Structures are given as C-alpha cells and as structure tokens.
C-alpha cells in the first residue's frame, strides 16, 4: 500500500514538474482523471503531515479524509460515465470534481501557513 501511494505521489510530482518546466499539462480525459486520483493521494498525505504537525485537529483531519473519499467516489462515477460512452457527462463530472479537489488543496495550503 505504501509503495502504491508513493508511486501515485511520484506521478503527481511528475505532472506538476512537467507544468513548471513548460511541458504539457494533462489535457485528455484520462490524463486529467489520473492526475485527480494522484492529487487525492497527495491531499491525504498532506492531511497526515498537518495533523502530526498539530496544524489541524484530529476532527478536521477526519473531515478532510471524508471529503477526499467523496471526491474519489465522484471520480469513480465520472470514470464509469466515460466507459459507458457518456463523455459529456464524464467530463462535466470530472471538471466539477477537480474544482472540489482544488478547493480542498487550497484549504490545506492555508492550514500549512498557520501556527
């Protein structure tokens, strides 16, 4: 499990690094979906880091984890829609879900700067 998490983290770092180096960012549905799944892994790891650093409470950390679970479920729904041929629905769901994930990342970033 830890190896899989590290692998997803590396993929996310790669995608982020590509953008900062001027390389293409994820644009296809599958690339965007994979990046979103990787970001969930990063959010979970960051939440643990903030909890250990006492920048968030255990209740707050659990809330973030619950939101990450919800976002992951939404990504799964988007993927199912895509596989069944509803590409418009899948892309709409993915875009909305990525927005939710971005908001969660912003929240964690704000908490990182506290205390």
N, CA, C and O of each residue as an XYZ file, in Angstrom:
460
protein
N       0.825     -1.191      0.000
C       0.000      0.000      0.000
C       0.868      1.254      0.000
O       0.606      2.193     -0.751
N       1.914      1.270      0.852
C       2.775      2.443      0.905
C       3.493      2.657     -0.416
O       3.705      3.795     -0.836
N       3.869      1.567     -1.071
C       4.546      1.683     -2.357
C       3.604      2.287     -3.388
O       4.009      3.142     -4.175
N       2.343      1.844     -3.386
C       1.364      2.387     -4.334
C       1.149      3.878     -4.088
O       1.057      4.657     -5.036
N       1.069      4.274     -2.826
C       0.891      5.688     -2.502
C       2.084      6.509     -2.963
O       1.931      7.605     -3.503
N       3.274      5.965     -2.742
C       4.466      6.678     -3.184
C       4.493      6.787     -4.700
O       4.907      7.811     -5.245
N       4.056      5.743     -5.377
C       4.012      5.763     -6.836
C       3.069      6.827     -7.356
O       3.393      7.541     -8.304
N       1.888      6.938     -6.733
C       0.926      7.959     -7.140
C       1.491      9.346     -6.852
O       1.303     10.276     -7.637
N       2.177      9.477     -5.734
C       2.761     10.765     -5.382
C       3.820     11.163     -6.410
O       3.895     12.319     -6.828
N       4.631     10.188     -6.807
C       5.656     10.458     -7.815
C       5.013     10.890     -9.127
O       5.488     11.821     -9.777
N       3.921     10.206     -9.521
C       3.225     10.593    -10.747
C       2.699     12.020    -10.661
O       2.790     12.792    -11.615
N       2.149     12.350     -9.505
C       1.633     13.705     -9.330
C       2.759     14.727     -9.385
O       2.624     15.774    -10.019
N       3.863     14.425     -8.725
C       5.002     15.326     -8.774
C       5.512     15.479    -10.203
O       5.905     16.566    -10.627
N       5.498     14.375    -10.930
C       5.924     14.418    -12.326
C       5.026     15.347    -13.128
O       5.510     16.181    -13.893
N       3.714     15.201    -12.949
C       2.765     16.049    -13.676
C       2.953     17.514    -13.295
O       2.932     18.394    -14.156
N       3.135     17.772    -12.006
C       3.352     19.138    -11.539
C       4.673     19.674    -12.061
O       4.765     20.822    -12.496
N       5.686     18.836    -12.012
C       7.001     19.229    -12.512
C       6.986     19.530    -13.992
O       7.645     20.461    -14.456
N       6.230     18.740    -14.731
C       6.109     18.975    -16.171
C       5.550     20.360    -16.440
O       6.037     21.080    -17.312
N       4.536     20.722    -15.694
C       3.921     22.038    -15.888
C       4.921     23.145    -15.578
O       4.999     24.134    -16.305
N       5.684     22.982    -14.503
C       6.626     24.034    -14.130
C       7.798     24.115    -15.096
O       8.467     25.145    -15.180
N       8.050     23.031    -15.827
C       9.130     23.034    -16.809
C       8.653     23.437    -18.198
O       9.428     23.451    -19.154
N       7.379     23.761    -18.295
C       6.838     24.148    -19.584
C       6.394     22.970    -20.432
O       6.054     23.141    -21.603
N       6.394     21.789    -19.859
C       5.926     20.605    -20.575
C       4.409     20.554    -20.536
O       3.790     21.223    -19.710
N       3.806     19.775    -21.410
C       2.338     19.729    -21.457
C       1.722     19.282    -20.129
O       2.235     18.386    -19.459
N       0.621     19.921    -19.772
C      -0.141     19.514    -18.602
C      -1.218     18.533    -19.058
O      -1.541     18.472    -20.244
N      -1.767     17.774    -18.128
C      -2.803     16.809    -18.518
C      -3.963     17.494    -19.235
O      -4.545     18.446    -18.714
N      -4.292     17.016    -20.409
C      -5.371     17.632    -21.173
C      -6.451     16.632    -21.578
O      -7.621     16.999    -21.682
N      -6.078     15.386    -21.807
C      -7.096     14.415    -22.196
C      -7.885     13.994    -20.965
O      -7.457     14.204    -19.830
N      -9.019     13.411    -21.208
C      -9.842     12.952    -20.089
C      -9.037     12.008    -19.187
O      -9.003     12.191    -17.970
N      -8.397     11.010    -19.778
C      -7.655     10.026    -18.981
C      -6.496     10.644    -18.215
O      -6.226     10.252    -17.080
N      -5.811     11.602    -18.819
C      -4.716     12.282    -18.127
C      -5.246     13.091    -16.948
O      -4.668     13.067    -15.861
N      -6.336     13.798    -17.165
C      -6.930     14.608    -16.100
C      -7.442     13.723    -14.962
O      -7.282     14.057    -13.788
N      -8.059     12.590    -15.319
C      -8.561     11.669    -14.308
C      -7.409     11.105    -13.473
O      -7.486     11.061    -12.245
N      -6.353     10.679    -14.144
C      -5.197     10.129    -13.427
C      -4.574     11.170    -12.503
O      -4.205     10.855    -11.372
N      -4.455     12.406    -12.981
C      -3.889     13.472    -12.146
C      -4.772     13.734    -10.929
O      -4.264     13.985     -9.836
N      -6.088     13.676    -11.111
C      -7.012     13.903     -9.986
C      -6.873     12.794     -8.944
O      -6.839     13.065     -7.743
N      -6.793     11.549     -9.405
C      -6.586     10.451     -8.451
C      -5.273     10.637     -7.690
O      -5.212     10.410     -6.481
N      -4.239     11.047     -8.394
C      -2.954     11.290     -7.739
C      -3.024     12.421     -6.741
O      -2.387     12.369     -5.690
N      -3.792     13.440     -7.062
C      -3.939     14.581     -6.156
C      -4.650     14.168     -4.875
O      -4.339     14.681     -3.801
N      -5.591     13.256     -4.977
C      -6.252     12.764     -3.765
C      -5.225     12.129     -2.834
O      -5.265     12.334     -1.621
N      -4.316     11.368     -3.402
C      -3.258     10.750     -2.599
C      -2.415     11.822     -1.922
O      -2.054     11.688     -0.752
N      -2.105     12.872     -2.646
C      -1.321     13.970     -2.084
C      -2.088     14.677     -0.969
O      -1.506     15.021      0.060
N      -3.376     14.893     -1.165
C      -4.207     15.530     -0.143
C      -4.210     14.691      1.130
O      -4.092     15.226      2.232
N      -4.344     13.386      0.978
C      -4.339     12.510      2.154
C      -3.003     12.589      2.898
O      -2.976     12.657      4.126
N      -1.911     12.581      2.159
C      -0.584     12.658      2.777
C      -0.376     14.007      3.457
O       0.160     14.074      4.563
N      -0.797     15.071      2.799
C      -0.662     16.406      3.374
C      -1.500     16.547      4.649
O      -1.083     17.193      5.610
N      -2.661     15.947      4.639
C      -3.519     15.978      5.831
C      -2.820     15.313      7.007
O      -2.845     15.836      8.121
N      -2.205     14.178      6.770
C      -1.471     13.484      7.832
C      -0.309     14.342      8.327
O      -0.070     14.442      9.530
N       0.400     14.951      7.405
C       1.520     15.814      7.783
C       1.042     16.970      8.660
O       1.668     17.283      9.673
N      -0.059     17.600      8.274
C      -0.595     18.715      9.057
C      -1.103     18.254     10.420
O      -0.980     18.974     11.411
N      -1.669     17.065     10.464
C      -2.145     16.525     11.742
C      -0.974     16.278     12.688
O      -1.024     16.656     13.858
N       0.064     15.652     12.185
C       1.246     15.369     13.006
C       1.897     16.670     13.477
O       2.420     16.742     14.589
N       1.864     17.684     12.636
C       2.447     18.981     12.992
C       1.504     19.827     13.851
O       1.813     20.975     14.171
N       0.366     19.263     14.218
C      -0.687     19.917     15.010
C      -1.177     21.230     14.380
O      -1.541     22.171     15.085
N      -1.178     21.272     13.072
C      -1.731     22.435     12.370
C      -3.215     22.253     12.089
O      -3.909     23.213     11.752
N      -3.702     21.024     12.225
C      -5.134     20.734     12.153
C      -5.482     19.757     13.269
O      -4.626     19.017     13.754
N      -6.722     19.765     13.657
C      -7.183     18.869     14.717
C      -7.508     17.494     14.136
O      -7.677     17.355     12.925
N      -7.595     16.491     14.988
C      -8.000     15.170     14.502
C      -9.373     15.200     13.815
O      -9.575     14.526     12.805
N     -10.311     15.975     14.361
C     -11.631     16.080     13.733
C     -11.538     16.719     12.352
O     -12.206     16.289     11.411
N     -10.713     17.736     12.242
C     -10.519     18.409     10.969
C      -9.870     17.449      9.958
O     -10.274     17.393      8.796
N      -8.876     16.709     10.410
C      -8.215     15.739      9.532
C      -9.208     14.688      9.050
O      -9.192     14.301      7.881
N     -10.065     14.232      9.944
C     -11.071     13.236      9.548
C     -12.049     13.832      8.536
O     -12.467     13.159      7.594
N     -12.403     15.083      8.740
C     -13.296     15.756      7.800
C     -12.661     15.832      6.405
O     -13.324     15.570      5.402
N     -11.388     16.188      6.351
C     -10.690     16.247      5.064
C     -10.649     14.866      4.421
O     -10.870     14.731      3.218
N     -10.366     13.845      5.219
C     -10.331     12.478      4.682
C     -11.701     12.070      4.144
O     -11.795     11.427      3.099
N     -12.750     12.439      4.851
C     -14.104     12.132      4.383
C     -14.397     12.840      3.056
O     -14.994     12.258      2.150
N     -13.974     14.085      2.957
C     -14.158     14.815      1.708
C     -13.352     14.177      0.578
O     -13.818     14.106     -0.560
N     -12.143     13.714      0.895
C     -11.329     13.024     -0.114
C     -12.025     11.745     -0.576
O     -11.980     11.404     -1.758
N     -12.671     11.036      0.360
C     -13.438      9.837     -0.012
C     -14.573     10.192     -0.973
O     -14.808      9.495     -1.960
N     -15.265     11.277     -0.671
C     -16.373     11.722     -1.523
C     -15.867     12.098     -2.914
O     -16.477     11.748     -3.925
N     -14.762     12.802     -2.951
C     -14.184     13.207     -4.233
C     -13.741     11.978     -5.020
O     -13.949     11.909     -6.231
N     -13.141     11.023     -4.347
C     -12.724      9.793     -5.042
C     -13.943      9.076     -5.616
O     -13.896      8.588     -6.745
N     -15.016      9.009     -4.866
C     -16.244      8.380     -5.366
C     -16.765      9.117     -6.598
O     -17.229      8.494     -7.553
N     -16.685     10.439     -6.569
C     -17.127     11.224     -7.723
C     -16.252     10.939     -8.943
O     -16.751     10.875    -10.066
N     -14.959     10.770     -8.724
C     -14.071     10.410     -9.831
C     -14.436      9.040    -10.398
O     -14.408      8.831    -11.610
N     -14.779      8.112     -9.506
C     -15.195      6.775     -9.951
C     -16.462      6.866    -10.801
O     -16.579      6.180    -11.816
N     -17.406      7.707    -10.392
C     -18.638      7.897    -11.167
C     -18.300      8.481    -12.533
O     -18.830      8.037    -13.551
N     -17.425      9.469    -12.553
C     -17.017     10.072    -13.813
C     -16.406      9.021    -14.740
O     -16.708      8.980    -15.933
N     -15.562      8.190    -14.187
C     -14.918      7.145    -14.991
C     -15.944      6.154    -15.536
O     -15.840      5.722    -16.684
N     -16.923      5.797    -14.725
C     -17.986      4.901    -15.173
C     -18.777      5.536    -16.314
O     -19.093      4.876    -17.303
N     -19.091      6.814    -16.168
C     -19.794      7.521    -17.241
C     -18.983      7.493    -18.537
O     -19.528      7.284    -19.621
N     -17.689      7.704    -18.407
C     -16.820      7.722    -19.581
C     -16.796      6.351    -20.264
O     -16.882      6.248    -21.487
N     -16.679      5.308    -19.446
C     -16.629      3.946    -20.006
C     -17.935      3.559    -20.687
O     -17.926      2.755    -21.619
N     -19.054      4.116    -20.242
C     -20.340      3.770    -20.847
C     -20.676      4.669    -22.033
O     -21.748      4.538    -22.624
N     -19.773      5.575    -22.385
C     -19.963      6.386    -23.572
C     -20.517      7.774    -23.341
O     -20.680      8.536    -24.294
N     -20.810      8.123    -22.102
C     -21.326      9.462    -21.803
C     -20.142     10.398    -21.551
O     -19.867     10.779    -20.413
N     -19.454     10.758    -22.623
C     -18.254     11.577    -22.460
C     -18.562     12.991    -21.973
O     -17.770     13.577    -21.235
N     -19.685     13.532    -22.373
C     -20.068     14.867    -21.906
C     -20.312     14.848    -20.407
O     -19.797     15.695    -19.678
N     -21.095     13.883    -19.948
C     -21.361     13.756    -18.520
C     -20.090     13.484    -17.736
O     -19.884     14.040    -16.657
N     -19.240     12.626    -18.285
C     -17.990     12.282    -17.613
C     -17.092     13.507    -17.468
O     -16.516     13.737    -16.406
N     -16.976     14.289    -18.538
C     -16.138     15.482    -18.483
C     -16.698     16.535    -17.544
O     -15.942     17.203    -16.839
N     -18.007     16.687    -17.528
C     -18.635     17.639    -16.610
C     -18.383     17.221    -15.166
O     -18.005     18.045    -14.333
N     -18.591     15.946    -14.876
C     -18.370     15.420    -13.519
C     -16.902     15.583    -13.131
O     -16.597     15.981    -12.006
N     -15.988     15.276    -14.061
C     -14.562     15.391    -13.777
C     -14.174     16.839    -13.495
O     -13.441     17.109    -12.543
N     -14.650     17.756    -14.300
C     -14.321     19.168    -14.109
C     -14.827     19.675    -12.758
O     -14.111     20.372    -12.039
N     -16.046     19.324    -12.430
C     -16.618     19.723    -11.141
C     -15.828     19.119     -9.985
O     -15.565     19.787     -8.985
N     -15.460     17.872    -10.129
C     -14.730     17.167     -9.073
C     -13.332     17.758     -8.899
O     -12.853     17.899     -7.773
N     -12.681     18.101    -10.000
C     -11.360     18.726     -9.912
C     -11.457     20.075     -9.200
O     -10.550     20.443     -8.455
N     -12.529     20.806     -9.417
C     -12.742     22.073     -8.719
C     -12.867     21.841     -7.213
O     -12.287     22.579     -6.416
N     -13.619     20.823     -6.830
C     -13.759     20.479     -5.408
C     -12.399     20.107     -4.820
O     -12.061     20.520     -3.711
N     -11.642     19.341     -5.554
C     -10.322     18.905     -5.098
C      -9.381     20.099     -4.950
O      -8.600     20.163     -4.001
N      -9.454     21.022     -5.870
C      -8.635     22.231     -5.804
C      -8.970     23.059     -4.561
O      -8.080     23.597     -3.904
N     -10.255     23.152     -4.252
C     -10.686     23.881     -3.055
C     -10.138     23.218     -1.797
O      -9.703     23.901     -0.869
N     -10.159     21.903     -1.767
C      -9.616     21.165     -0.616
C      -8.113     21.405     -0.492
O      -7.599     21.556      0.617
N      -7.412     21.442     -1.613
C      -5.973     21.737     -1.592
C      -5.707     23.145     -1.072
O      -4.765     23.358     -0.309
N      -6.524     24.097     -1.480
C      -6.359     25.482     -1.015
C      -6.561     25.568      0.487
O      -5.847     26.295      1.178
N      -7.533     24.826      0.986
C      -7.776     24.810      2.423
C      -6.546     24.285      3.167
O      -6.111     24.866      4.161
N      -5.996     23.179      2.669
C      -4.817     22.594      3.317
C      -3.616     23.538      3.232
O      -2.843     23.648      4.183
N      -3.463     24.207      2.111
C      -2.371     25.160      1.950
C      -2.501     26.298      2.969
O      -1.502     26.754      3.526
N      -3.718     26.746      3.205
C      -3.948     27.797      4.187
C      -3.588     27.309      5.593
O      -3.007     28.043      6.391
N      -3.946     26.058      5.875
C      -3.632     25.489      7.194
C      -2.136     25.302      7.366
O      -1.623     25.402      8.481
N      -1.443     25.037      6.293
C       0.004     24.830      6.352
C       0.692     26.097      6.847
O       1.707     26.021      7.539
N       0.157     27.240      6.504
C       0.759     28.506      6.888
C       0.386     28.986      8.279
O       0.873     30.028      8.717
N      -0.477     28.244      8.991
C      -0.903     28.686     10.321
C       0.027     28.143     11.403
O       0.824     27.234     11.172
N      -0.102     28.732     12.589
C       0.647     28.388     13.808
C       2.100     28.684     13.622
O       2.897     28.464     14.534
